[in-house]
Amino acid sequence: MVSVDRDNWGGNVHYRAAQIAAPETLEEAQRLVASSAKIRPLGTRHSFNRLPDTDGILIHLGSLPPDPVIDTDAMTVTVGGATRYGVVARHLEDNGLALHNMGSLPHISVAGAISTGTHGSGDGLGSLSSAVRGLQLIGPSGDLIDIGADDPALPGMVVGLGAFGPITRVTLAVQPSYRMRQDAYLDLPWQRLTDDLDAVFAAGYSVSLLTRWTAPAVEHIWVKSLVSGPIASADQLGVRPAPGDTPDNMNPFGVEGPWCACLPHFRLDRVPSLGAEIQTEYLVPRDRAVEAIGALRAIGEPIDAVLAMSELRTVAADELWLSPATGRDSLAIHFTFHRDPEGVARVLPEIEARLLPLDARPHWGKLFHAGADVLAGRYPRMADWRNLVAGHDPDGKFANNFLEHHVGGS
Ligand SMILES: Cc1cc2nc3c(=O)[nH]c(=O)nc-3n(C[C@H](O)[C@H](O)[C@H](O)COP(=O)(O)OP(=O)(O)OC[C@H]3O[C@@H](n4cnc5c(N)ncnc54)[C@H](O)[C@@H]3O)c2cc1C
């Protein structure tokens, strides 16, 4: 039995749920769902808001085995929903296979990550959710439901926000393993970024820019390249190589390695990021990226008063109904704030006032204010999603206040 904390990983949310259950078997999980009036799935608690929470029971499937099953004909792997990405990645690498992309940390569960549209960076790389080829869930009556690759409901259910019940198994597309290296640079002039944003993000398979908004130049540039392709030089980028060693909790810079030791910023066997932090993130359409950067630099001082670091990444469009990258290539603008809830509460409305008019969509797993009145118009399939939920869970067993406020009822 795994023990499940009542606080989220960032320490800014204490779950209100009456109970957090971690069933030891699938049958036990099914019985629990069937007998509960209100129940919501909980992953590794890496989200920063009340999206998982419920007044009823939180169910965490971390005691069920990962049991990865590779299908080399279909080029897929099927794993337990609560499996951490890093565990899946290691198993695939051991078998000469890979995922197309990973988030910045490998500690998050597969089901929890795909349920919020979690993404990495890369012009040609869709969100982690875009690799889903099938799901198995526990429905409201406790029955197991399989949703295959050709099921028309799959694109609606993948970024499911927990509203379809606990995902027990996830099938992901895989590809042959590949080797990469990541290089760290400093001081990309803002003007170069805004004049030539496409060239900057095309400098590697996966490019991340990390900065504070009052910095005289974009502070850190991390370029993750396929070793089979060209590797951009500092001169080409107009930056300088970063001196010094890689921090202990991060995957190493400047050396070649497998994809899974390069795509995530953080190592699975270390504590990632700051720990005591609050994150928020907005995805703006790629063609509004330069406007968004300018708008945020204009309020750089209040942002930086509470900010540890921002990160800019690119996400390729997908067709998943509630994916923040649905239908459009995007620039994802992320904020890691210090755990200062009052300070973050002061600056978040200012950020939303600048980014929401640019058609921004918030990351479902991070802190944001925009309600269903604003967000409904940003997702062309939002009404279809609500109808799908209503048909699947007519009594609202998997509903919660967060969904009511930010997504709205059917
Ligand atoms: C340090 C840090 C770094 C991060 N880096 C990134 C990043 O690089 N890119 C990015 O996009 N995001 C990032 N995130 C955000 C994170 O990926 C998302 O919040 C993700 O949803 C967390 O997954 P989880 O397993 O912790 O889910 P939880 O926070 O436990 O739950 C999130 C949602 O998933 C649902 N859920 C969980 N398990 C299941 C299940 N078995 N079945 C059905 N639904 C389920 C919950 O009901 C809830 O709706 C980061 C977060 C942290 C703390």
The ligand as a Tripos MOL2 file, in Angstrom:
@<TRIPOS>MOLECULE
LIG
   53    58     1     0     0
SMALL
NO_CHARGES

@<TRIPOS>ATOM
      1 C1          8.1230   20.3680  -10.6320 C.3       1 LIG1
      2 C2          7.0210   20.2730  -11.6490 C.ar      1 LIG1
      3 C3          7.3410   20.3220  -12.9910 C.ar      1 LIG1
      4 C4          6.3290   20.2550  -13.9620 C.ar      1 LIG1
      5 N1          6.6900   20.2770  -15.2750 N.ar      1 LIG1
      6 C5          5.7390   20.2760  -16.2200 C.ar      1 LIG1
      7 C6          6.0940   20.2960  -17.6070 C.ar      1 LIG1
      8 O1          7.2630   20.2230  -17.9700 O.2       1 LIG1
      9 N2          5.0900   20.3910  -18.5100 N.ar      1 LIG1
     10 C7          3.7830   20.4520  -18.1560 C.ar      1 LIG1
     11 O2          2.9290   20.5820  -19.0230 O.2       1 LIG1
     12 N3          3.4100   20.3590  -16.8440 N.ar      1 LIG1
     13 C8          4.3610   20.2650  -15.8930 C.ar      1 LIG1
     14 N4          3.9970   20.1540  -14.5640 N.ar      1 LIG1
     15 C9          2.5790   19.9980  -14.2380 C.3       1 LIG1
     16 C10         2.1830   18.5090  -14.1950 C.3       1 LIG1
     17 O3          2.6970   17.8170  -15.2970 O.3       1 LIG1
     18 C11         0.6660   18.3630  -14.2330 C.3       1 LIG1
     19 O4          0.0640   19.0520  -13.1970 O.3       1 LIG1
     20 C12         0.2300   16.8690  -14.1830 C.3       1 LIG1
     21 O5         -1.1600   16.8110  -14.3880 O.3       1 LIG1
     22 C13         0.6020   16.2300  -12.8670 C.3       1 LIG1
     23 O6          0.3490   14.8590  -12.9180 O.3       1 LIG1
     24 P1         -0.0180   14.0930  -11.5640 P.3       1 LIG1
     25 O7          0.1250   12.6430  -11.7930 O.co2     1 LIG1
     26 O8          0.7590   14.6660  -10.4520 O.co2     1 LIG1
     27 O9         -1.5570   14.4430  -11.4370 O.3       1 LIG1
     28 P2         -2.3810   15.0320  -10.1940 P.3       1 LIG1
     29 O10        -1.8690   16.3900   -9.8770 O.co2     1 LIG1
     30 O11        -2.4420   14.0570   -9.0970 O.co2     1 LIG1
     31 O12        -3.8210   15.1760  -10.8900 O.3       1 LIG1
     32 C14        -3.9910   16.0150  -12.0230 C.3       1 LIG1
     33 C15        -5.2530   15.6140  -12.7770 C.3       1 LIG1
     34 O13        -5.1150   14.3150  -13.3160 O.3       1 LIG1
     35 C16        -6.1890   13.5100  -12.8810 C.3       1 LIG1
     36 N5         -5.6870   12.1590  -12.6800 N.ar      1 LIG1
     37 C17        -4.6220   11.7710  -11.9360 C.ar      1 LIG1
     38 N6         -4.4990   10.4340  -11.9750 N.ar      1 LIG1
     39 C18        -5.5010    9.9790  -12.7540 C.ar      1 LIG1
     40 C19        -5.9490    8.6820  -13.1590 C.ar      1 LIG1
     41 N7         -5.3240    7.5470  -12.7980 N.pl3     1 LIG1
     42 N8         -7.0350    8.5950  -13.9590 N.ar      1 LIG1
     43 C20        -7.6890    9.7040  -14.3600 C.ar      1 LIG1
     44 N9         -7.3220   10.9490  -14.0060 N.ar      1 LIG1
     45 C21        -6.2570   11.0810  -13.2120 C.ar      1 LIG1
     46 C22        -6.6690   14.1290  -11.5800 C.3       1 LIG1
     47 O14        -8.0140   13.7980  -11.2980 O.3       1 LIG1
     48 C23        -6.5100   15.6000  -11.9090 C.3       1 LIG1
     49 O15        -7.6220   15.9900  -12.6670 O.3       1 LIG1
     50 C24         4.9680   20.1650  -13.5750 C.ar      1 LIG1
     51 C25         4.6570   20.0880  -12.2040 C.ar      1 LIG1
     52 C26         5.6640   20.1190  -11.2610 C.ar      1 LIG1
     53 C27         5.3200   20.0080   -9.8060 C.3       1 LIG1
@<TRIPOS>BOND
     1     1     2 1
     2     2     3 ar
     3     2    52 ar
     4     3     4 ar
     5     4     5 ar
     6     4    50 ar
     7     5     6 ar
     8     6     7 ar
     9     6    13 1
    10     7     8 2
    11     7     9 ar
    12     9    10 ar
    13    10    11 2
    14    10    12 ar
    15    12    13 ar
    16    13    14 ar
    17    14    15 1
    18    14    50 ar
    19    15    16 1
    20    16    17 1
    21    16    18 1
    22    18    19 1
    23    18    20 1
    24    20    21 1
    25    20    22 1
    26    22    23 1
    27    23    24 1
    28    24    25 2
    29    24    26 1
    30    24    27 1
    31    27    28 1
    32    28    29 2
    33    28    30 1
    34    28    31 1
    35    31    32 1
    36    32    33 1
    37    33    34 1
    38    33    48 1
    39    34    35 1
    40    35    36 1
    41    35    46 1
    42    36    37 ar
    43    36    45 ar
    44    37    38 ar
    45    38    39 ar
    46    39    40 ar
    47    39    45 ar
    48    40    41 1
    49    40    42 ar
    50    42    43 ar
    51    43    44 ar
    52    44    45 ar
    53    46    47 1
    54    46    48 1
    55    48    49 1
    56    50    51 ar
    57    51    52 ar
    58    52    53 1
@<TRIPOS>SUBSTRUCTURE
     1 LIG1         1 GROUP 0 **** ****
